[in-house]
Amino acid sequence: MAPLADDREKALEAVCEDGQMLRHASQELQSDRGLVLEAVSVDGLALQYAAKMLQKDREVALTAVAQNGLALEWVDEELRTDRAVVSAAVRQDAAALRHASEELRADRALVSEALRRDWRMLMYASEDLRQNREVVQEAVKLDWQALEYASLDLRSDRQLVLEAVRDDVQALELAADDLRADRALLLEAMEDNGMALEFASDVLQSDREVVLTAVRTDGVALKYASEDLRADAEVVLEAVREAKSALRHASEGLRTDRGFVSSCIRANAGCLEFAPEACRADRRLVLEAMRFDRSAFAHATEELRGDRDFVLQVVSSWGLALEHVSRELRADREVVLAAARQNREALGFAPSDLRAVLAAEVSADPRHCLRR
């Protein structure tokens, strides 16, 4: 757009609609105090196009930051040491703190005001304030992630870190290395969330008691245990008992041990879903899992769910298993009839033509039942 030259009336009309139009005004109009005040009252960021002398004008600066706190970036350096100007900016947008003078970024009251609006502003606080326990604790109470901006000393503060961890276990990742190796701290954290093991030191990930505590709270934490402990039958069994998916994090030796998988199934039948294919193709293991949870049949291999003899055995005791058999067997008259005799609702999984033919036959058969 061509400059608005010296036509003040047109320029005034333009900035009243859009403060950013000040950038198209002539240098003379960008030095016009009244015009600039109008522009920054509409859009504080228009201050960047004002003449330098007006960026030093306290009233202009206050008007701009009241409209948009981030306009503080364009305020003259001397005014960025003015507490009233900076405070007005922070009240409008806490992120304005980044443009405050070093002295004001060390002002505890001002920083606290910014933190109440946005905990992330701790990153712009002075080094001294990031070493101040009360200030950091204030931010951490708002969001555990504020721990990232704390001084190293405070990231080694056991109580402060524990407060953050209670909010979210990921806070351990922000803790100093010495705390991630603090056995008592980790054990306490794991009472609430076993996934704290992810952020523990290598030594603690190899500590049997620590790992057992973790997996009893959250079995999936097994994935962060040492290789040796993922091969420990008792540890893995405890993990599977708590979470069926933990089986996939066991050592290959345990996962392929059918006797061990059988023990896991007795602890949590749903773990069949996460067993190796060879186990999911094992009739005995599938039937054992079904003793505890009949839906485990859905996790048998495709080949086994297409084995006619095995399927007949299964649907005769649980008709609704028909939902999970191969398409070919869902169209097999004898298989469907066996399923429907156990539970008439199984007919719903048969092809419509076969369903219509068998419905009357099943209804007339005194052997059919509605058991699930």
N, C-alpha and C positions, 0 to 999 in steps of 0.2 A: 504494500500500500504506500502511496506517495505520502511524504511528510505532511502534517497538518499545517505546516508553515506557521505563520503568526496569527492565524484566524482563531482567536481565543474562544469566541462563541462556539464555533464548530468543535474545537478541541474539548471544551467543557461538556458539550452535549455528548461527545463520544466517550469521555472517561466516566460520565455518569451512568452510561450504559454498560461499559466494560472498562474497568480500571487499567487493564493491560494496554488499552489504546494509547496510554501515555508514551509508549515506546515510539509511536509514530509522530509525536509532537516535535516541534523544533526545539533546539537547545534553549532558546529563550523561554518557551512555554514550560519546558521541564524544570526551569528555574522559578516558575511562577508559583509562589507559596499556596495561594488559594486554589489553583488548579490541581496542584499535587495533593493537597489535603483532600480534595474531592475524590481524586483517583485512588488514594490509599484507603479511604473510608469504604470504597467499593471492593477493592482488592488490595490487601496489604502488600502483596508481592510486587505491586507496581512500583514500590519504593526503589527497586533496582534501577528504574529508568529515570529517577529524579536526579537533579543536580547534586553534586557532592555536598554543597552547603546545606541543602535541605535534608540530606541524610544525617546531618549533624544537628538538625532542629529537633528539640525534645518533643514538642507537641506533635510534629509530623511523625516522629518515631513511635510515640505512644498510640497515635491513631492507627498507624500501620500494624503494629503488633497486636493491638486489640482486635483487629479484623482477621489477622493471620499471624499466629505466633512465629512462624518460620520466617517472617519478614525481618526478624532480628538479624539474620545473616547480612542484610543490606544496610543495617543501621551502622553509623560511624563507630569505630572502635572505642572511642571514649564513652559513648552512650551505652556500649555493651558492658560497661562497668557500673552503670546506673541501676541500682537494685530495683527501683520502681519500674523502670522500662523492662528489665529482664523478667521481673515477677509477672508483669502484665502479659508478656509473651508466653511464659510457662503456663499461666492460667489458661491461655487460649489453646496452646499446644505444648505438651510437656517436652516434645522433641526439640523445642527451641533452646533447651539447656545446652545443647551441643555448641551453640553460637555465643554463649555467655563468656565473659572473661574468666580467666583462670581463677581469679580471686572469688568470683561468685559461684563457680563450680565447686568451691570449697566452703560455701555458705551452707551450713547444715540445714537450717530452716527452709531455705530455697530448694535445696536438693530433696528434702523430705516432701515438699509440696509437689515437686515433679514426680517423685516415686509414687505418691498416692494416685497420680493420674496414669502413670505407666512405669511399672517396675524396671523396664529395660533402661530407663534413664540412669541407672546405676553405672552404666558403662561410661557416661560422660561426667560422673562425679570425680572430684580430685582423688589423687592417690591416697591422701590422708583419710578421706571419707570412705574409700573402699577398704580401708584398714580398720574402720570404726565398726565395732561389733554391733552396736545398736542400730546403726544405719543399715548395715547389710542384713541384719535380722529382720528389719522392717520390710526390706525388699523381698527377702526369701519367704516371708509369711504371705506375701502377695502372689509369688510364683517361685517355685523351687529353682527355676532356671536362672534366677538372679545370682545364684551361687557362682556362675561362670565369671562374673565380673568382680567377685570378691578378691581380696588379696590372697596370696598363697598361704599366709599365716591363718587366715580365716577359713580357707578351704581345708585346713588341718584341724579346725576347731570341731572336736568330736560332737558336742551337743548341737551345734549349729548345723552340721552335716546331717545328723540324725533327724533333726526337724525337717530338713529338706527331703530326706529319704522317705519319711512318713507320708509326705505329700506325693512323691513319685520316686520309685526305686532308681530311676535313671539318674537321679542326682548323684549317685555314687560315682558315676563316670566323671563328674566335675570335681570330685573330692581329690585331695592330695594323695599321692601314692601310699604314704604311710597309713592313711586311714583305710585304704582299700585292702590293706594287709592286716587290719585290726580285727582279730578273730572275734572278740567279744562284740564289737560293733556289727560285724557281718551277721553273727548269729542272732543278734537282736533284730536286725533288719529283716532277716529271713523268716522270723516268726510271723511277720505281716505279709511278706512277699518273697517267695522262693527264688524269683527271677533276679534277686540281688546277686546271685551267684555269677551272673554274667559279668559283673563289674569287680568281682573279687580278684585278688592277686593269684598268680599261678599256684603259689603254695597253698592257698585256701581252696582252690579248685581241686586240689589233690588231697584235701583233708577229709577223711571219710565221715567224721561226725558232722562237719559243716555241710557236706554234700547231702547226707541223709536228712539233715534239718531242712535243707532247701527243697529236696524232691518230695518230702512229706507235705510241704506247703503247696508246691506247684511241681507236678511231675515233669513238666516240659523243661524245667531247669536242668534236667539230666544232660541236655545238649551242651552245657557249659562245664560239665565235670571233666576231670582229666581222663585220658584214654584208659588208664588202669581202672578207674572207678566205673567207667561205662562198660567194663567187662566184669564188674563185680555183681554176681547174681542177686545178692540181697539188696544192693542199692537199686539195681534196675527194677526188681520186683516191687520195691516200695514206690518207685516212680510210676510204674504202670498202674499200681493200685490207685494212685491219685489221678493219673491222666492216661487214658488209653493210648494217646499218640506218642507217649514217651518211649514206646517200644522201638520206634524208628531211630532213636538216638542211642540204642544199646550197641555194643560191639557186634561185629559181624559174626563172631563166634557164638554169642548168645542168641542172636536172632535166627541163626540156622540150626540151633539145638532144639529139636522138636520136643524133647522132654522139658526144657526150660520154657518154651513157648506155651506148652500145656499148663505149666504152673502159672504163667502170666494170664492165661485164659481163665483159670479158676479165680484169679484175683480181680480180673476185669475183662469180661468176655468181649467187650468192644475192641480190645486190642488186636483182634484178628484182622481188622481192617488195615493195620500197619505192619502185619507180619509179612515175611518174604513170600513170594509166589509159591514156593514149594510147600509152605505151611498152609497156604490158602487153598492148595490143591489136595491137601491131605484129608480124606473123608473122616478119619477118626477125630482130627482136630476140629474140623468144622462142626461135626455132631456134638463134640464136647462143648464148644462155644454155644451151640444152640440150646444146650441144657440150661444155660444161665440167661441167654438172650437170643430168642429165636431169630431176631432180625440179623444176627451175625451171618446167616446164610447169604445175605446180599453181598458179602465180602469174599465169598468163595470165588475161585477162579472161573472165568467164563467157560472153560472146558468142563469143570465139575458141574456147573449149573446147566450144562448141556448133556450130562450123563444121564440117560433115561432111567437106568436102574436106581441110581442114587436119588434122582429127583422124585421118583415114585415113592421111595422110602421117606423122603422128607415131607412131601405134600400129604402123605397119608397121616402124618402126625401134626402137620401145620399147613392147612390148606392155603392160607394166604401167601405162602412161599411162592405160589404160582406167579406172583408179580415179578419175581426175580429170576425165573428160569429162562432158558433160551427161547427165542421167538418160535422156533420149530416145535419145541415141547409145549408151548402155550397153545399150540394148534393140534396137539396130540390128544385124541379122544379119551384114551385110557388115563392119561396123566390128569387131564382136566376133570374127569369124572372122579378120580381118586381125591383130588383136591376139594371138589365141590361136596363130596360126601363128608369130608371132615369139616368143611365150613362153606356153606352155600355162597357166601359173599365172594369166594374165590372165582366164581363164574364171571365176575366183573373184569377179570384179567384175561379171559379167553376171547378169541376173535368173535365178532358179533354173530356170524352164521352158526358157529359151533355152540355159542351161548344159547341161541334160540332153540337149537335141537335138544340140548341137554337139560334145559331148565325144567321142562315137564318131567323128564325122567328122574331128575334129582328130587323133585317135589314128591313124586310118587314112591320114592325109595325110602323105606322106614329107617335105613341106616344113616341117612344124611342128618347133619346137625348144624347148629349155628355157633359152635364153639370157635373162639378165636385162637 
